[in-house]
Amino acid sequence: MRIRLGILGSEESVQVILGIVANYPNFTCVPLINGDREKVIPLLQENENEVDMWLFPGRIAYIIAQEWGGVSRPVFNIPYKGSSLYRTLCEIFYSQKLSINQISFDAVLNEDLQHTCDELGIAERPVYVKSFELGQTEEECVEFHYQLWKSGSTKAAVTGAGNVQKRLQQLGVPVFKILPARADVEAALNIMMRVSEMQFVRDAQIAVQMFELDAFTAAKEFFSADEMYSGEIEIRQKLISYAKKVHGSLKAAGPSRFVIFTTRGMLRTVTDDFSAIPLIEEFEQIGQNLVTCGIGIGQSAYEAEFHAAKALLNAKEYGKGSWMVFFDDKTAIGPLGKKEQLTYCYSSEGLQSVSDLTKIGISTLSKIIAIMRKIRSAEISAQELAIHLQILPRSARRIITKLEQGGFADAVGEENPNPRGRPRTLYRINLGQE
């Protein structure tokens, strides 16, 4: 089983990693040379389907990718600490005879430098450290190092960015670039192989798709029983064709309800890692908005089918054509492909006491927590909550009222998105979850 490994970083760092990965036959490399922070996300988008995992030397591209949140493949990084940092410092101490408080650093964490000093037995401590933060530009890093060197406060600079190194060299600043050490690269590769093995096991889990079709409700003409039966046979043939594509088997589970047994890996592939409704010809022929689906994952066929039934019931709450996924670890995703898509826990002991006090289901409470994380705020209006939960505003207001009565929500202000409309009350939700 080969792993397509996307390596994104400066040319020097990528070449170092490629030389080490050559000794690991399980990996096929997709090297992406990049020195521009603005190009990290476009490169990830362009190559997302070409790789199985991502590896970033250093923290910069890794942090940008994590903050963006659009990467569906596992992401790993080689932090500039440990062996990587030791090697750079030893080179400076040997060639330049400098103390660590005469050096400026970027792209490393101050605590990592402190730990390195302790392990090397260095009494002095680094004074000039500029850790990477989102929005930080390469020019800021260049200016940071250059001004310190120009004023005589430092004698050399250490950077993790190739472009910063080149610019400082042009300005005459002695500069050293941290490169991934073999030990750190090999540690990352070994972790990635274990993750891949775990993914292989997960992909072999039983998965059940439960479909509910509504092919005749929207029709404006009368269908005889024979015509309806003929239509269902035609739909069944399309589902059989789809089942073959996901290496599954189809069975009827009642009027206009069908079940396909397959594996998690097959459904992960066709749904783009459980993020979208598959663009399958058979569904387009039936009518995508007429196919409601619940996907269940389980350790046994019974558990997977049980989760699929719960997912289908949940999907129907979002309307026809919605898809939901319920996993065996008590998490749910959906509705797939919608702006309101959430990932939440549908069973939580921690929320049981809140549910008992408010008479709000744990699933709904978990969705509210997921919404708060998605909008990155603990404050929300009833109208906004209704949009995310796909319910009527009056239903959202009832939920907030119950939370208020239980002491889990407080009115904190108003917003007026429409100057001609009535102000909307903002509520701060506190369900005791980080």
N, C-alpha and C positions, 0 to 999 in steps of 0.2 A: 504494500500500500504506500504510494508515494504522496508526499505532501507538497503542494505548490506553495512555496514560501515567498511572499512579497517582502523585499528589503528596501526600505526607503530611508535615504540619508545622503550625506556628502560622499563624494567620489572616494575619498580615502577610506572612510568608514565602511562603505559598501564593499570595497575591494578586500579589506581585511576580513570581513565576514565571509565573503565568497571563498576565500582561500581556506577557511576553516570548514565551511559547509561541504566543501569538495570531498571531505572524508566521511560524510554522512550520506549513504546512498538512498536513504528514505526521502531526501529532500530534492525537489526541483526548484531552482531559484528563478525569481522574477525580479531582477535588480532595477531599481528606479533611482537614478541619480538626481538629487535635488538639494539645492542650497538656498532656496527662496521659501520663506515661511508662508508666503501668500499662495504658493502652489501646492501645499500639502493636501488640502481638501480636494482640489480638482484632480490630483493624481490618484487619490483614494477612490474617488468616484469613477474615474476612467478605468481603473484596473480591479474593481471590486469582484467582478466575476471571473477574473483570471487567477485568483489566488485562493488558498484555503486558510492561510494564516498570515498575519502581518508581524514583521519584526523591525523595530526602530532602534537604532543606536542613539543613546542619549534621551533626554526628557522632552525636548522641544516639540518634535513632530508627534510624540506620544501624547503629550498634554493636549495639543491642538486636536488630535483625532478623538480623544476621550471627551473633550468639551463639545465637539461637534455632534457626536452621538450617532452619526450616520453609518458607522462601520458595523456590518453584520458578522464579519469574520472575527475569530479570536485575535486579540492584539497583545503583543508582548514588546517589552523594551529592555535594552541593556543599559542600566543606570551607570552613570559615570561616577562610580565609587569602587571601593575594593581594589582589585588588581589593576583595573583601568587607571584609577587615580594614583595608585602607588607608582606605576611605571612612569607616568608623566612627572610626578614630583621627584622621583629619583634621578631622572634625566636632568631636571633643572638644578637640583642640588649638586650633581656631579659636574655639569658643564658650566654652570653660572656661579656656583658658590654663594647662592642667595639664601636668606632666611624666608620662612613662609609669610611673614608679615611685610615682605617687600614685593609680594606678588598679588596681582588682582585676578579675580576669578569670575567667570560667568557660566551659566548652564549647569552648575552644580549646586547642591544644597549645603548650607552652612553646617548642618549637623553631620553630614557625610564627611566634610573636611575636618571637623572637630574629632570625629571618630578615627579618621585616618591619622591625625596627629597623635592621638593617644596610642594607637597601635604601632606607630613608628618611633614612639618615645620622644616626640618633639614637644618641648615645653612651651614655645611660642604658639600663638593662635592666629589664624588668618584674620585680617582686619578688613579687607576690601573684597566683598563677595556680592555679586549681583545675580540672584537667582531668577530663573525665567518665570515670567507671569504672562498670561494671555494679553495680547495687545502690545507687548513689548516689541520694539523694532530692532533690527540689526544695527541701525545707525545709533540707537541709544546705547547699545553695548559697546560699539566702537568709541563713542564719545566718553563713556565711563572709563574705559581702559586708557584712552589717549590722554585725558586730562590728568589722571593720576600719574601717568608716566612723565608727562610734560612738566608737572609741578615738582617732580622729584620724589613724590611719595612712594612710587613703586619703581622697580627695575625691570619687570617683565610681566606679561599677561598670559593667562591660561583661558582658553575658550573651547566651547564644544561645537561652534559653528564655523564651517569652512569659509563662508563669505566674510565673517568678522576677522578671521585669521588673515585672509588676503588683504583686506583693507588696512589692518594694523601694520602688516608688513610694508605696505606702500607708504605708510606714515613713519616708518623707521622704528616702530616699537618691537622689541624682542617678544615674540609670541610663540606659544606652544599650544598645539591642539590635542585634546584628549582623544584617544582612539580606543576602540573596544579591545580588551585583553582576551587572549585565547580562553582562559579559564571562565570568564564571564560569558563569552559567546557559547561555549560548550554547555555551561549550566542552563542557559536559555534554551538551547536546542534540545537538551534532554527533557526539560519541562514540557516543551512543545510536543515532543514525541509521546509523552505520557498523556497529555491532553488529547492528542489525536487518537490514542488507543481508547481512552474513555469515551470520546465522541463516537468511535466505531461501535462500542458496546451500546451506547444510547441509541444510535441509529438502528440497531437491531431490535429495539423494543417494539412491542405490538402497538399498532395504531389503528384506530377505527374512525372512519368517516360515516356520519349518519346524515343522510340527505332527506329533506322534506320538500316535495315539489308541489307547485301550485299552478300547473300548466293550463287549467281550464277556468279558474275563477274569473280572470280578466276578460274572457271571451264574451263577445256581444251576441253570439249566435248560439242556437240550441245544438247540443251534441247528443246523439242517441247513445245508449249504453254500448252498442257495438263500436261506435266511433271513439268513445272514450277509452274503451278497452284497447282498441287499435293504437290510439295515441300513447297509452301507457306502455304498450309493447315496444313502440318506437323509442320512447324515452329509455326503457330498460336496455335496449340495444346500444344506445349512446353511452349509458353508464357502464355497460360491459366493456365497451371500447376504451373508456377512460380507465376502468379498473386494470386493464391490461397494461396501460401506460405506467401505472404505479405498482405494477407487479402484485396486484391484489385480487381478491375474490369478492363477488357481489352476491348479496342475498336480499330478498324482500323482507321488510320488517313491519308490514301493514300497508293499508291503502296510501299510495303516494309517498311511502317512506322506504328508503333503501339504505343498506349498510354495506360498506366496503372494508374488508380486513386487509391491512398492508403493514408496512413498517414506518417507524418514525423518520428514518433517513429518506425514504421516498417522498414523504409528504413535506419534509423540511426542504427538499430540493424544489418541488413544484410550487411551493408557497413562498419561495425566496426567504427561507429561514423563518417561516411563520410570520411574514410581514404583509403578505398580499394574497388576494384571491388568484388562483392560477389562471393564466390566459390559455384556456383549453378550448379547442374547437367544439367539443361536444357540449360544453356549457353554453357557448355562444349560440349554438343551434337550438338548445332548449329555451334559452333566455336567461341570462345571468341573474337578472333580478327576480326570477321565479325559483331559483335554487338556494334554499337556506341550508346551512351546513354546520354541524358540530363535529369537531375533531377531538378524540380522546386518546390519551397516551397512558399506558399502564404496564405493570409487570406481568399481567395475565390478560387473556382475552376478555374475561368477565370485567376486570377493572377498567380496561380500555373502553369497552362498550358502555359501561356505567358512566364514565367521564364524558363520552361522546354524547350520551343522552342529556347530561347536565349542560354541556356546551350548546347543544341544539336549542334547549329551552331558553338559555341565555341569549342566543343569537336571535331568536324570535322576538325578544323584547326590543331589539334594535330595528326590527322590520324585515320584510321579505328581502332575500338576497344577501343577508348578513352571514358572516362566518365567524365562529368563535373556536378557540382551542383551550382545552383543559388538560393540564399535565399531571403526572403522578406526584409531583412535589408540591401540590396544592396551589400552583400558580395558574393564572389564566391570561390569555392574550386575545384582544379583539376590540371591536369588530375589524377583521383584517382589511387592510387597504383603505381604511377611513381615517380622516383627520382626527377623529375622536378615539383612535385606537389606544388602548391602555394595557399595561401589564400589571397585574395585581394578584394578591393572594386571596383565594376564595374560602380559606379555612384558617382561622387564626385564634389561638387560645388567648392571646393578648387583647383581642378586641371583644372577647366574649362578655366581659363585664360592661363594656360600653353598649353592646347590643342589648344586654338585659335591662340596662337603665333606660335606653332610648327607644327600644322596640324597633330598631333599625337593623336589618339583616347584616351579617358579617360581610357578605359579598359586597353590599352597597357601601359599607364603611371602608372596605379595602379599596374600592374604586375611588372613593373620595380622597384617600391617602395618595393613590396613584395620580390623581388629577393635580393635587397640590405639588407633587414632585414634578409633574410635567410642566406646569405653568411657573414653577419655581417661586411660589408664593403661598403663604398660609391664608391670604385674604382673597375672598371670592364673593360675587353676588349670586343671588338665586338664579338670575337669568343665565349667567355664565355656567353655573353648575348644571342647569337644565340642558344646556347645549352639549356639555361633555358627557352627561349621563343619558342623553337622547330621551329625555322625559319632558313633560309639560312643566312650565314655570311654576304652576301652583303646586305640583308634586314636589319640586325642588324646594319651594318655600316651606312645605310641610316637614321635609327632612331637616331643614335648617332650624325650624321651630323646635323640633324634638331635640336637636343637638343643644340649642340654647337652654331648654328646660333642664337638660341633663348636665349643664355646665361645661359643654364641649365646644360652644360657639359664642362669640360676643360681637355685637355690632360695634364697628370701630370707625365708621365714616360713611361717606357717600361718594358716588361717582356719577357723572352726567355725560355719557358718551354722545347723547343727542341733545343739543341745546334746547330744542323745542319739547323734549320729552321730560318725564318726571325723573328726578334723581333716583339712582338705585343704591340701596343700602349695601355696604360692604361688610362682610363678616369675617372674623378671624377664627379659623377652625383649629382646634387643638385636640387631636386624638392620641396624643402621647407617643407618636411615631416620629423618628428622625427622617 
